[in-house]
């Protein structure tokens, strides 16, 4: 009997918006996509200052409080690349709406949790939702707005809000916890998620690859397992040090799986990550800059939070206000960044931003125990955020430029993976270093304030040195490409 051949599926791919201006609909689309990114970034930090209150309410011992953050960070960083590829194949709009629905429902579950198990399950589901939202939202943004001024402006706004989410979360977390309790932080995320979910369907157009290749299962297993193991090990080391057996096993297993992932991708006909794509200097060095700036900036915020409360004895609310000032300046920097890119090039702004962030982070080594140091902390972190936002915008432009539409899903998955992984690896890595210095200072007889200040300074010095090193690497790497 003759077999019937079904008609090929018609796939709608939005034509990128061109020209220098945006229509009203373009602005609404950008608003929805940026809002989705913002609530994910907010979730990374909004519970930080509420952890002691949360622990008492749910009966969690202090040693287990890190899981309030880790339970979210593990899936949100581990499943990013897989989520980006599934969205490429089965529809970015569809996956974004699914991720928003899951994130919103998980936020409700977390807000109503009556036990640690339910709370941590809700946080893990939030992380899975975030892993879907971020790459799909970025892919929709880059396929909606054409390469050039429009995309640079859209990426500038998106990058600004994504970076602002971390610092705004610190401020909102303190205000809401003091006034309404820790559950209100999760309630805010649920309300925001529901609002975005209501606005998104009529505005967003479906977008996916016209062909339907197989999902690279070996690649998905190795990269997801490797990232999960690595993030777990670093998160645990931040509180318990690197000497624990499970930390060492996690580091070894994570590294081995990521090496296996590279080998698998080199032989796969439909790789999860295109190695030729990663060989492009703009993609490789752009993402290196993005991962570095995010990991080092979130580390500065973490170390300064520790310093302001443990050394200067500021309240969580006053600490949040300092980061609120940083947030306002960051917003202005994100608006200006596309103009700087248009005038000086993305490479120049990228390297300059890394150098500014490094220099101002180094200036924080002058922090002391006097009250005047609060002003130095405010000025240092605020100006450092200028350079940070320049990097955020310019690295997104650099790492997605010159690529075909069908490559944007892969490219933006790498961009967002760099941001999300940066948020999860910087703090545990450098805080483990700082904690070791604090313990050594205590052993030498130093008081709490002096020991904490010593650890914070060591973390800040390492932070500035890493930024400077990466600035040099990126500058030479992209200069060679330009030549």
LOBA-879984 format. One record per residue (C-alpha): x, y, z; residue in three letters. Coordinates in Angstrom, 1 decimal. Layout:
# residues N
      x      y      z residuo
      X      Y      Z     ALA
...
This chain:
# residues 483
      x      y      z residuo
    0.0    0.0    0.0     UNK
    1.3    3.5   -0.7     UNK
    2.3    5.5    2.3     UNK
    0.9    8.9    2.9     UNK
    3.2   11.8    3.3     UNK
    2.1   14.5    5.6     UNK
    2.5   18.1    4.6     UNK
    5.5   19.9    6.0     UNK
    4.8   21.9    9.1     UNK
    4.5   25.6    8.6     UNK
    6.6   27.4   11.1     UNK
    6.2   31.1   11.9     UNK
    9.4   32.9   12.5     UNK
    9.0   36.6   13.3     UNK
   10.7   39.0   11.0     UNK
   13.2   40.9   13.1     UNK
   12.2   44.5   13.6     UNK
   14.4   46.9   11.7     UNK
   14.9   50.6   11.6     UNK
   16.0   52.9   14.4     UNK
   12.7   53.2   16.3     UNK
   10.3   50.9   18.0     UNK
    6.6   50.6   17.6     UNK
    4.2   50.5   20.5     UNK
    3.9   46.7   20.1     UNK
    7.7   46.3   20.0     UNK
    7.9   48.1   23.3     UNK
    5.2   45.9   24.9     UNK
    7.1   42.8   23.6     UNK
   10.3   44.1   25.1     UNK
    8.5   44.9   28.4     UNK
    7.2   41.3   28.7     UNK
   10.5   39.7   27.8     UNK
   12.5   41.9   30.1     UNK
   10.0   41.5   33.0     UNK
   10.4   37.7   32.7     UNK
   14.2   38.0   32.9     UNK
   13.9   40.5   35.8     UNK
   11.8   38.3   38.1     UNK
   14.3   35.4   37.6     UNK
   17.2   37.6   38.6     UNK
   15.2   38.9   41.6     UNK
   14.7   35.4   42.8     UNK
   18.5   34.9   43.1     UNK
   18.8   37.4   46.0     UNK
   15.4   38.3   47.4     UNK
   15.6   35.7   50.1     UNK
   19.2   36.4   51.1     UNK
   18.5   38.8   54.0     UNK
   15.4   36.8   55.0     UNK
   17.3   33.5   55.7     UNK
   17.5   33.8   59.5     UNK
   13.8   34.6   59.8     UNK
   12.9   31.9   57.3     UNK
   14.9   29.3   59.2     UNK
   13.2   30.0   62.5     UNK
    9.7   29.9   60.9     UNK
   10.3   26.6   59.1     UNK
   12.5   25.0   61.8     UNK
   15.6   24.8   59.6     UNK
   19.0   24.7   61.3     UNK
   21.5   27.3   60.2     UNK
   23.7   24.8   58.4     UNK
   20.7   23.9   56.1     UNK
   19.8   27.5   55.2     UNK
   22.2   27.5   52.2     UNK
   19.8   25.1   50.5     UNK
   17.3   27.9   50.2     UNK
   19.7   29.4   47.6     UNK
   21.3   26.2   46.3     UNK
   18.0   24.4   45.6     UNK
   17.1   27.2   43.2     UNK
   20.6   27.6   41.8     UNK
   21.2   24.0   40.9     UNK
   18.4   23.5   38.4     UNK
   18.4   27.1   37.1     UNK
   22.1   26.8   36.1     UNK
   22.1   23.1   35.2     UNK
   19.2   22.9   32.8     UNK
   19.8   26.1   30.8     UNK
   21.4   24.7   27.7     UNK
   19.0   21.8   27.4     UNK
   16.0   24.2   27.8     UNK
   17.4   26.5   25.1     UNK
   17.7   23.6   22.6     UNK
   14.2   22.2   23.4     UNK
   12.8   25.7   22.8     UNK
   14.7   25.9   19.4     UNK
   13.0   22.7   18.3     UNK
    9.5   22.9   19.8     UNK
    8.8   26.6   20.0     UNK
   10.3   29.4   22.1     UNK
    7.0   31.1   22.8     UNK
    5.5   27.8   24.0     UNK
    8.4   27.0   26.3     UNK
    8.5   30.5   27.7     UNK
    4.9   30.3   28.7     UNK
    5.4   26.9   30.2     UNK
    8.4   28.2   32.2     UNK
    6.4   31.2   33.4     UNK
    3.5   29.0   34.5     UNK
    5.8   26.6   36.4     UNK
    7.7   29.5   38.0     UNK
    4.5   31.2   39.2     UNK
    3.0   28.0   40.6     UNK
    6.3   27.1   42.3     UNK
    6.4   30.6   43.9     UNK
    2.9   30.0   45.3     UNK
    4.0   26.7   46.7     UNK
    7.1   28.2   48.3     UNK
    5.1   31.1   49.8     UNK
    2.6   28.6   51.4     UNK
    5.2   26.0   52.5     UNK
    4.8   24.7   56.0     UNK
    7.8   22.5   56.1     UNK
   11.4   22.6   54.9     UNK
   10.8   19.8   52.4     UNK
    7.9   21.6   50.7     UNK
    9.8   24.9   50.7     UNK
   12.9   23.3   49.1     UNK
   10.8   21.5   46.5     UNK
    9.2   24.8   45.6     UNK
   12.6   26.5   45.3     UNK
   13.8   23.7   43.0     UNK
   10.7   24.0   40.8     UNK
   11.3   27.8   40.6     UNK
   14.8   26.9   39.4     UNK
   13.5   24.7   36.6     UNK
   11.1   27.4   35.6     UNK
   13.9   29.9   35.5     UNK
   16.1   27.6   33.4     UNK
   13.3   27.6   30.8     UNK
   12.5   31.4   31.0     UNK
   15.9   32.9   30.6     UNK
   17.2   31.3   27.3     UNK
   13.7   31.3   25.6     UNK
   13.2   35.0   26.5     UNK
   16.6   36.0   25.2     UNK
   16.2   34.0   22.0     UNK
   12.8   35.6   21.4     UNK
   14.4   39.0   22.0     UNK
   17.2   38.5   19.5     UNK
   14.9   37.1   16.8     UNK
   12.4   39.9   17.3     UNK
   14.9   42.8   17.1     UNK
   17.4   42.9   14.2     UNK
   21.1   43.1   14.7     UNK
   22.2   46.7   15.0     UNK
   20.8   49.7   17.0     UNK
   17.5   48.1   17.8     UNK
   19.0   44.9   19.2     UNK
   21.7   46.8   21.1     UNK
   19.0   48.9   22.7     UNK
   16.9   45.9   23.5     UNK
   19.8   44.0   24.9     UNK
   20.8   47.1   26.9     UNK
   17.5   47.3   28.6     UNK
   17.3   43.5   29.2     UNK
   20.8   43.3   30.5     UNK
   20.2   46.3   32.8     UNK
   17.1   44.7   34.3     UNK
   18.7   41.3   34.7     UNK
   21.6   42.8   36.6     UNK
   19.4   45.1   38.6     UNK
   17.3   42.2   39.7     UNK
   20.1   40.9   42.0     UNK
   20.6   44.2   43.8     UNK
   16.9   45.2   43.9     UNK
   16.2   41.8   45.3     UNK
   18.5   42.6   48.3     UNK
   16.6   45.8   48.9     UNK
   13.1   44.4   48.5     UNK
   14.0   41.3   50.5     UNK
   14.9   43.5   53.5     UNK
   11.9   45.8   53.2     UNK
    9.3   43.0   52.7     UNK
   10.7   40.7   55.4     UNK
   10.7   43.5   58.0     UNK
    7.2   44.7   57.1     UNK
    5.3   41.6   55.9     UNK
    7.4   38.5   56.6     UNK
    9.6   36.4   54.4     UNK
    6.6   34.7   52.6     UNK
    5.7   38.1   51.0     UNK
    8.9   37.9   48.9     UNK
    7.7   34.7   47.3     UNK
    4.2   36.1   47.0     UNK
    5.6   39.1   45.1     UNK
    7.2   36.7   42.6     UNK
    3.9   34.8   42.2     UNK
    2.0   38.0   41.5     UNK
    4.6   39.2   39.0     UNK
    4.7   35.9   37.2     UNK
    1.0   35.7   36.9     UNK
    0.9   39.3   35.5     UNK
    3.5   38.5   32.8     UNK
    1.8   35.2   32.0     UNK
   -1.4   37.1   31.3     UNK
    0.2   39.7   29.0     UNK
    2.5   37.4   27.1     UNK
    0.3   35.2   24.9     UNK
   -1.2   37.8   22.6     UNK
    2.1   39.7   22.2     UNK
    4.6   37.0   21.5     UNK
    4.9   35.2   18.1     UNK
    6.1   31.6   17.9     UNK
    9.7   31.0   16.8     UNK
   11.6   27.8   16.3     UNK
   14.0   26.1   13.9     UNK
   12.3   25.0   10.7     UNK
   13.9   21.6   10.8     UNK
   13.3   19.1   13.7     UNK
   16.6   17.5   14.5     UNK
   17.0   15.0   17.4     UNK
   17.9   16.2   20.8     UNK
   21.5   15.4   21.7     UNK
   20.7   13.2   24.7     UNK
   24.4   12.3   25.6     UNK
   25.3   15.9   25.4     UNK
   22.3   16.9   27.5     UNK
   23.1   14.3   30.2     UNK
   26.8   15.2   30.5     UNK
   26.5   19.0   30.5     UNK
   23.5   19.0   32.9     UNK
   25.1   16.5   35.2     UNK
   28.4   18.3   35.1     UNK
   26.9   21.7   35.9     UNK
   24.8   20.3   38.7     UNK
   27.8   18.6   40.3     UNK
   30.0   21.7   39.9     UNK
   27.3   24.1   41.3     UNK
   26.6   21.7   44.2     UNK
   30.3   21.4   45.1     UNK
   31.0   25.2   45.0     UNK
   27.8   26.0   46.9     UNK
   28.7   23.5   49.7     UNK
   32.3   24.7   49.8     UNK
   31.1   28.3   50.4     UNK
   29.8   27.2   53.9     UNK
   31.8   24.1   54.7     UNK
   35.1   24.5   52.8     UNK
   36.8   22.5   50.1     UNK
   38.0   19.7   52.4     UNK
   34.6   17.8   52.5     UNK
   34.5   14.5   50.7     UNK
   31.3   15.4   48.8     UNK
   32.8   18.7   47.7     UNK
   35.9   17.0   46.3     UNK
   33.8   14.3   44.6     UNK
   31.5   16.9   43.1     UNK
   34.4   18.9   41.7     UNK
   36.0   15.8   40.1     UNK
   32.7   14.5   38.7     UNK
   31.7   17.9   37.4     UNK
   35.0   18.4   35.6     UNK
   35.0   14.9   34.2     UNK
   31.4   15.2   32.9     UNK
   32.1   18.6   31.3     UNK
   35.2   17.2   29.5     UNK
   33.0   14.3   28.4     UNK
   30.5   16.8   27.1     UNK
   33.1   18.5   24.9     UNK
   34.1   15.1   23.5     UNK
   30.5   14.1   22.9     UNK
   29.7   17.5   21.1     UNK
   32.7   17.1   18.8     UNK
   31.3   13.8   17.4     UNK
   27.6   14.7   17.5     UNK
   25.8   15.4   14.2     UNK
   23.3   17.7   16.1     UNK
   25.3   19.0   19.1     UNK
   23.7   20.8   22.0     UNK
   26.5   23.4   21.8     UNK
   28.1   24.0   18.4     UNK
   31.8   23.9   18.9     UNK
   32.4   25.8   15.7     UNK
   30.2   28.5   17.2     UNK
   32.3   28.5   20.4     UNK
   35.5   28.9   18.2     UNK
   34.3   32.3   17.0     UNK
   36.3   34.8   19.1     UNK
   33.2   37.0   19.5     UNK
   31.2   34.2   21.0     UNK
   34.0   32.7   23.1     UNK
   35.5   36.0   24.5     UNK
   32.1   37.7   24.8     UNK
   30.8   34.9   27.0     UNK
   34.0   34.8   29.0     UNK
   33.5   38.5   29.8     UNK
   29.9   38.0   30.7     UNK
   30.5   35.1   33.0     UNK
   33.3   37.0   34.7     UNK
   31.5   40.3   35.2     UNK
   28.3   38.6   36.6     UNK
   30.2   36.3   39.0     UNK
   32.5   39.0   40.2     UNK
   29.8   41.6   40.7     UNK
   27.5   39.3   42.6     UNK
   30.5   38.3   44.8     UNK
   31.1   42.0   45.6     UNK
   27.5   42.5   46.6     UNK
   27.7   39.3   48.8     UNK
   31.0   40.3   50.5     UNK
   29.8   43.9   51.1     UNK
   26.6   42.6   52.6     UNK
   28.7   40.6   55.0     UNK
   31.0   43.6   55.7     UNK
   28.2   46.1   56.3     UNK
   26.3   43.9   58.7     UNK
   29.2   42.1   60.5     UNK
   31.8   44.8   60.6     UNK
   29.8   48.1   60.5     UNK
   26.7   46.5   62.1     UNK
   24.2   48.1   59.7     UNK
   20.7   46.8   59.7     UNK
   19.4   44.7   56.7     UNK
   17.3   47.7   55.7     UNK
   20.2   50.2   55.6     UNK
   22.3   47.6   53.8     UNK
   19.6   47.3   51.2     UNK
   19.5   51.1   50.8     UNK
   23.1   51.1   49.8     UNK
   22.5   48.6   47.0     UNK
   19.4   50.6   46.1     UNK
   21.7   53.5   45.2     UNK
   23.8   51.1   43.1     UNK
   20.6   50.0   41.4     UNK
   19.6   53.5   40.3     UNK
   23.1   54.2   38.8     UNK
   23.1   50.8   37.1     UNK
   19.8   51.6   35.4     UNK
   21.3   54.8   34.0     UNK
   24.4   52.9   32.9     UNK
   22.3   50.4   31.0     UNK
   20.5   53.1   29.1     UNK
   23.8   54.9   28.1     UNK
   25.7   51.7   27.1     UNK
   24.1   51.2   23.7     UNK
   25.1   54.7   22.8     UNK
   28.7   54.1   23.8     UNK
   28.7   50.9   21.8     UNK
   27.4   52.8   18.7     UNK
   30.2   55.4   19.1     UNK
   33.2   53.3   20.3     UNK
   32.3   49.7   19.3     UNK
   31.2   46.8   21.5     UNK
   34.8   45.5   22.0     UNK
   36.0   48.9   23.4     UNK
   33.1   49.2   25.8     UNK
   33.5   45.6   26.8     UNK
   37.1   45.9   27.8     UNK
   36.6   49.4   29.3     UNK
   33.8   48.1   31.5     UNK
   35.9   45.2   32.8     UNK
   38.7   47.6   33.7     UNK
   36.4   50.1   35.4     UNK
   34.8   47.2   37.4     UNK
   38.3   45.9   38.4     UNK
   39.6   49.3   39.4     UNK
   36.6   50.2   41.6     UNK
   36.6   46.7   43.2     UNK
   40.2   47.2   44.1     UNK
   39.4   50.6   45.7     UNK
   37.2   48.7   48.2     UNK
   40.4   47.3   49.7     UNK
   40.5   50.6   51.6     UNK
   37.5   49.6   53.7     UNK
   38.0   49.8   57.4     UNK
   36.1   49.6   60.7     UNK
   35.1   53.3   60.9     UNK
   31.7   54.6   60.0     UNK
   33.1   56.6   57.1     UNK
   33.8   53.3   55.3     UNK
   30.1   53.0   54.6     UNK
   30.5   55.9   52.1     UNK
   33.5   54.3   50.5     UNK
   31.5   51.1   50.1     UNK
   28.6   52.9   48.6     UNK
   30.7   54.9   46.1     UNK
   32.9   51.9   45.2     UNK
   30.1   49.5   44.4     UNK
   28.0   52.1   42.7     UNK
   30.8   53.2   40.3     UNK
   31.8   49.6   39.8     UNK
   28.3   48.9   38.6     UNK
   28.8   51.4   35.8     UNK
   31.5   49.2   34.3     UNK
   29.5   46.1   35.1     UNK
   26.5   47.3   33.1     UNK
   28.7   48.3   30.2     UNK
   30.0   44.8   30.1     UNK
   26.6   43.2   30.4     UNK
   25.2   45.1   27.4     UNK
   28.3   44.9   25.2     UNK
   28.9   41.2   25.8     UNK
   25.4   40.3   24.8     UNK
   25.8   42.3   21.6     UNK
   29.3   40.8   20.9     UNK
   28.3   37.2   21.6     UNK
   25.2   37.3   19.3     UNK
   26.4   39.4   16.4     UNK
   27.0   38.1   12.9     UNK
   24.9   34.9   13.5     UNK
   22.0   33.5   11.4     UNK
   18.5   33.5   12.9     UNK
   18.6   29.7   13.4     UNK
   21.8   30.1   15.4     UNK
   20.4   32.6   17.8     UNK
   18.8   30.0   20.1     UNK
   22.2   28.4   20.6     UNK
   24.0   31.7   21.0     UNK
   21.5   33.2   23.4     UNK
   21.5   30.0   25.4     UNK
   25.3   30.5   25.8     UNK
   24.8   34.2   26.8     UNK
   22.2   33.4   29.4     UNK
   24.2   30.3   30.6     UNK
   27.1   32.6   31.2     UNK
   25.0   35.0   33.3     UNK
   23.2   32.3   35.3     UNK
   26.3   30.2   35.9     UNK
   28.1   33.4   36.9     UNK
   25.5   34.1   39.5     UNK
   26.0   30.6   41.0     UNK
   29.8   30.1   40.9     UNK
   31.3   33.4   41.9     UNK
   29.9   33.7   45.4     UNK
   30.8   30.2   46.6     UNK
   34.2   30.3   45.1     UNK
   35.4   33.5   46.6     UNK
   33.4   33.3   49.8     UNK
   35.1   30.0   50.5     UNK
   38.4   31.8   50.1     UNK
   37.2   34.6   52.4     UNK
   35.8   32.1   55.0     UNK
   39.2   30.4   55.2     UNK
   40.9   33.7   55.9     UNK
   38.3   34.5   58.6     UNK
   38.9   31.2   60.3     UNK
   42.6   31.7   60.2     UNK
   42.3   35.2   61.7     UNK
   40.1   33.8   64.5     UNK
   42.7   31.2   65.2     UNK
   45.3   34.0   65.6     UNK
   43.1   35.7   68.2     UNK
   41.4   38.4   66.0     UNK
   37.9   39.6   67.0     UNK
   34.8   39.0   64.8     UNK
   35.0   42.4   63.0     UNK
   38.7   42.2   62.3     UNK
   38.6   38.6   61.1     UNK
   35.6   39.4   58.8     UNK
   37.3   42.4   57.4     UNK
   40.4   40.4   56.6     UNK
   38.4   37.8   54.8     UNK
   36.4   40.4   52.8     UNK
   39.5   42.1   51.7     UNK
   41.0   38.9   50.4     UNK
   37.9   38.1   48.5     UNK
   37.8   41.6   47.0     UNK
   41.5   41.4   46.0     UNK
   40.9   38.1   44.2     UNK
   37.8   39.6   42.5     UNK
   39.7   42.6   41.2     UNK
   42.6   40.4   39.9     UNK
   40.3   38.1   38.1     UNK
   38.6   41.0   36.4     UNK
   41.9   42.5   35.3     UNK
   43.1   39.2   33.9     UNK
   40.0   38.6   31.9     UNK
   40.0   42.2   30.6     UNK
   43.5   41.6   29.1     UNK
   42.5   38.3   27.6     UNK
   39.3   39.7   26.0     UNK
   41.1   42.8   24.7     UNK
   43.8   40.8   23.0     UNK
   41.4   38.0   21.8     UNK
   38.9   40.4   20.1     UNK
   41.7   42.6   18.8     UNK
   43.2   39.6   17.0     UNK
   39.8   38.9   15.5     UNK
   39.4   42.5   14.4     UNK
   42.8   42.4   12.7     UNK
